[in-house]
Amino acid sequence: MHSKFSDDLLIILEGISDGVVSLNREAKYMSINRAAAEIIRRLNRDPSAIIGQSVWEVFPEVKGTVVEKEIKRALENGVRIEYEFLYPPDQRWYEVQGYPSPEGVILVFRDITNRKAPA
């Protein structure tokens, strides 16, 4: 039964439009869904090559930002996080929600640039 649940969960994660990544306790990528892979490609990174690398290795420009602060807070305290940030390399806004998991944290994110744009 657990296997069927896992299969169903994978189908759901692949079908949603939000990016979903799981990080282990060292902030290393363990898995990414299709939507996350598309965003990662747009940022000139190879999604298949980031598995096993830390967020800080893949995106060094987020060190010292709310991204680093919040991911570390989630990993160290096992708490839910939520934040928005402007990613300077692509000038796009992202909304991120993080959920503690036994392995580390699951991040769900979406591009909210259109929402942040002045009317």
Backbone as numpy.savetxt, mean C-alpha at the origin, in Angstrom:
# Nx Ny Nz CAx CAy CAz Cx Cy Cz
-11.67 -25.83 4.08 -12.49 -24.64 4.08 -11.63 -23.38 4.08
-10.56 -23.39 4.84 -9.66 -22.23 4.87 -9.11 -21.91 3.48
-8.78 -22.95 2.73 -8.25 -22.75 1.38 -9.28 -22.07 0.48
-10.54 -22.49 0.57 -11.60 -21.89 -0.24 -11.76 -20.42 0.13
-11.73 -20.12 1.43 -11.82 -18.73 1.88 -10.66 -17.94 1.30
-9.46 -18.48 1.34 -8.28 -17.79 0.80 -8.43 -17.54 -0.70
-8.95 -18.54 -1.42 -9.16 -18.38 -2.86 -10.18 -17.27 -3.14
-11.29 -17.27 -2.38 -12.31 -16.25 -2.55 -11.75 -14.87 -2.24
-10.98 -14.77 -1.19 -10.38 -13.50 -0.80 -9.46 -12.98 -1.90
-8.67 -13.85 -2.48 -7.78 -13.43 -3.57 -8.57 -12.92 -4.76
-9.67 -13.57 -5.09 -10.52 -13.12 -6.19 -11.08 -11.73 -5.89
-11.53 -11.52 -4.67 -12.06 -10.21 -4.27 -10.98 -9.14 -4.36
-9.81 -9.42 -3.82 -8.73 -8.44 -3.82 -8.29 -8.09 -5.23
-8.30 -9.05 -6.13 -7.92 -8.77 -7.51 -8.98 -7.96 -8.24
-10.23 -8.08 -7.80 -11.31 -7.42 -8.49 -11.61 -6.00 -8.04
-11.11 -5.59 -6.89 -11.42 -4.24 -6.42 -10.49 -3.22 -7.07
-10.98 -1.99 -7.12 -10.22 -0.94 -7.81 -9.19 -0.27 -6.92
-9.23 -0.51 -5.61 -8.23 0.04 -4.71 -6.97 -0.81 -4.75
-5.83 -0.16 -4.58 -4.58 -0.89 -4.44 -4.52 -1.52 -3.07
-4.05 -2.76 -3.01 -3.88 -3.46 -1.74 -2.50 -4.10 -1.73
-1.73 -3.80 -0.69 -0.43 -4.43 -0.51 -0.34 -4.93 0.93
0.39 -6.00 1.12 0.67 -6.46 2.48 2.17 -6.31 2.72
2.47 -5.81 3.91 3.86 -5.62 4.33 4.12 -6.48 5.56
5.32 -7.03 5.65 5.66 -7.77 6.86 6.17 -6.78 7.93
6.60 -7.28 9.04 7.01 -6.42 10.16 8.25 -5.58 9.85
8.98 -5.93 8.80 10.14 -5.13 8.38 9.76 -4.17 7.25
8.47 -3.99 7.03 7.94 -3.11 5.97 8.34 -3.59 4.58
8.51 -4.91 4.43 8.82 -5.49 3.12 7.55 -5.98 2.47
7.44 -5.73 1.16 6.27 -6.15 0.40 6.17 -7.67 0.38
4.99 -8.17 0.75 4.73 -9.61 0.70 3.80 -9.94 -0.46
2.82 -9.06 -0.74 1.91 -9.29 -1.85 1.31 -7.95 -2.30
0.87 -7.95 -3.56 0.22 -6.76 -4.13 -0.90 -7.23 -5.04
-1.98 -6.46 -5.09 -3.05 -6.83 -6.01 -2.86 -6.12 -7.35
-3.75 -6.40 -8.29 -3.64 -5.88 -9.65 -3.68 -4.34 -9.67
-4.60 -3.74 -8.90 -4.71 -2.27 -8.89 -3.44 -1.63 -8.33
-2.86 -2.22 -7.30 -1.61 -1.70 -6.74 -0.48 -1.84 -7.77
-0.45 -2.95 -8.47 0.58 -3.17 -9.50 0.51 -2.10 -10.58
-0.72 -1.72 -10.98 -0.87 -0.68 -12.00 -0.30 0.65 -11.52
-0.58 1.01 -10.28 -0.04 2.26 -9.73 1.47 2.18 -9.62
1.98 1.06 -9.17 3.43 0.88 -9.03 4.12 0.99 -10.39
3.52 0.41 -11.43 4.07 0.55 -12.79 4.09 2.00 -13.24
3.00 2.72 -12.94 2.92 4.13 -13.32 4.03 4.94 -12.64
4.49 4.47 -11.49 5.56 5.14 -10.76 6.95 4.62 -11.17
6.98 3.95 -12.31 8.23 3.45 -12.90 8.97 2.43 -12.03
8.18 1.59 -11.35 8.74 0.47 -10.60 8.15 -0.80 -11.19
8.89 -1.89 -11.08 8.42 -3.20 -11.55 7.73 -3.92 -10.38
6.41 -4.09 -10.44 5.70 -4.72 -9.32 6.25 -6.09 -8.92
6.64 -6.89 -9.88 7.15 -8.23 -9.53 8.51 -8.15 -8.85
9.24 -7.09 -9.06 10.57 -6.96 -8.47 10.56 -6.40 -7.05
9.42 -5.86 -6.60 9.41 -5.25 -5.27 9.10 -6.24 -4.15
8.57 -7.41 -4.49 8.28 -8.40 -3.45 9.59 -8.73 -2.72
9.55 -8.62 -1.40 10.74 -8.87 -0.58 11.57 -7.63 -0.31
11.25 -6.53 -0.97 11.95 -5.27 -0.70 11.12 -4.42 0.25
11.80 -3.55 0.99 11.07 -2.69 1.91 10.50 -1.48 1.17
9.48 -0.89 1.76 8.89 0.32 1.21 9.98 1.37 1.03
10.90 1.45 1.98 11.95 2.48 1.96 12.96 2.24 0.85
13.18 0.98 0.46 14.06 0.67 -0.67 13.38 1.03 -1.99
12.10 0.71 -2.09 11.36 0.92 -3.33 11.01 2.39 -3.53
10.63 3.05 -2.45 10.21 4.46 -2.51 11.00 5.28 -1.48
12.30 5.47 -1.69 13.10 6.19 -0.69 12.62 7.62 -0.45
11.90 8.19 -1.41 11.43 9.56 -1.26 10.35 9.71 -0.18
9.78 8.61 0.32 8.76 8.72 1.37 9.36 8.71 2.78
10.67 8.46 2.87 11.32 8.50 4.19 11.19 9.91 4.74
10.87 10.00 6.03 10.73 11.29 6.68 9.39 11.97 6.44
8.44 11.26 5.83 7.12 11.83 5.55 6.07 11.15 6.42
4.83 11.58 6.26 3.71 10.95 6.96 3.62 9.46 6.61
4.04 9.08 5.42 4.00 7.67 5.00 4.86 6.83 5.95
6.10 7.24 6.15 6.99 6.50 7.04 6.46 6.50 8.47
6.05 7.66 8.94 5.56 7.78 10.32 4.38 6.85 10.56
3.40 6.86 9.66 2.19 6.08 9.86 2.42 4.58 9.68
3.21 4.19 8.68 3.49 2.75 8.50 4.24 2.22 9.71
5.21 2.96 10.18 5.97 2.52 11.37 5.06 2.44 12.59
4.14 3.40 12.72 3.21 3.39 13.85 2.32 2.14 13.79
1.84 1.80 12.61 1.00 0.61 12.44 1.78 -0.65 12.78
3.01 -0.72 12.30 3.82 -1.92 12.53 4.25 -2.06 13.99
4.60 -0.95 14.62 5.09 -1.02 16.00 3.97 -1.18 17.02
2.79 -0.58 16.74 1.72 -0.57 17.73 0.52 -1.44 17.36
0.54 -2.02 16.16 -0.57 -2.87 15.73 -1.89 -2.12 15.66
-1.84 -0.87 15.20 -3.04 -0.04 15.14 -3.44 0.24 13.70
-4.72 0.58 13.51 -5.24 0.99 12.22 -4.74 2.41 11.94
-4.39 2.67 10.69 -3.93 4.00 10.31 -4.73 4.50 9.11
-4.73 5.81 8.95 -5.39 6.42 7.80 -4.71 7.76 7.57
-4.33 8.02 6.32 -3.70 9.29 6.00 -3.82 9.57 4.51
-3.59 10.83 4.16 -3.53 11.26 2.77 -2.15 11.88 2.55
-1.63 11.75 1.34 -0.35 12.39 1.07 -0.21 12.70 -0.42
0.54 13.72 -0.68 0.89 14.09 -2.05 2.22 13.43 -2.36
2.25 12.62 -3.41 3.49 11.94 -3.80 4.16 12.82 -4.86
5.22 13.55 -4.49 5.82 14.53 -5.41 6.25 14.00 -6.78
6.84 12.79 -6.90 7.28 12.37 -8.23 6.18 12.33 -9.29
4.94 12.02 -8.89 3.88 12.01 -9.91 2.80 13.08 -9.66
3.02 13.91 -8.62 2.09 15.00 -8.30 0.65 14.51 -8.17
0.49 13.38 -7.50 -0.85 12.83 -7.28 -1.05 12.62 -5.79
-2.30 12.80 -5.37 -2.69 12.57 -3.99 -3.17 11.14 -3.81
-2.80 10.55 -2.68 -3.24 9.19 -2.35 -3.84 9.17 -0.95
-4.90 8.39 -0.82 -5.52 8.12 0.48 -5.14 6.69 0.85
-4.67 6.51 2.07 -4.20 5.19 2.51 -4.87 4.82 3.82
-5.33 3.59 3.88 -5.82 3.02 5.13 -4.99 1.77 5.40
-4.58 1.61 6.63 -3.77 0.46 7.00 -4.42 -0.33 8.12
-4.35 -1.63 7.99 -4.98 -2.53 8.95 -3.93 -3.51 9.46
-3.81 -3.63 10.78 -2.83 -4.59 11.32 -3.18 -6.01 10.90
-2.16 -6.80 10.68 -2.35 -8.22 10.37 -1.33 -9.01 11.18
-1.51 -10.31 11.30 -0.53 -11.10 12.06 0.90 -10.98 11.50
1.01 -10.76 10.18 2.33 -10.67 9.56 2.91 -9.26 9.59
2.05 -8.23 9.70 2.52 -6.85 9.65 1.36 -5.89 9.47
1.17 -5.42 8.24 0.09 -4.47 7.97 -0.39 -4.64 6.52
-1.69 -4.44 6.33 -2.27 -4.44 4.99 -2.64 -3.01 4.68
-2.13 -2.49 3.56 -2.41 -1.11 3.14 -3.37 -1.13 1.96
-4.41 -0.33 2.07 -5.39 -0.16 1.00 -5.29 1.30 0.58
-5.07 1.54 -0.71 -4.87 2.92 -1.14 -5.53 3.21 -2.47
-5.82 4.51 -2.67 -6.43 4.94 -3.92 -5.94 6.34 -4.25
-5.97 6.63 -5.52 -5.62 7.94 -6.05 -6.83 8.85 -5.82
-6.63 9.95 -5.07 -7.73 10.89 -4.79 -7.43 12.27 -5.38
-6.55 12.33 -6.37 -6.15 13.59 -6.95 -7.35 14.40 -7.44
-8.28 13.77 -8.11 -9.45 14.50 -8.62 -10.26 15.12 -7.49
-10.36 14.42 -6.38 -11.09 14.94 -5.22 -10.37 16.13 -4.58
-9.05 16.11 -4.62 -8.25 17.17 -3.99 -8.09 18.39 -4.88
-8.35 18.24 -6.17 -8.18 19.35 -7.11 -9.17 20.46 -6.79
-8.73 21.72 -6.93 -9.66 22.83 -6.68 -10.81 22.80 -7.69
-11.98 23.14 -7.20 -13.18 23.12 -8.06 -13.20 24.28 -9.03
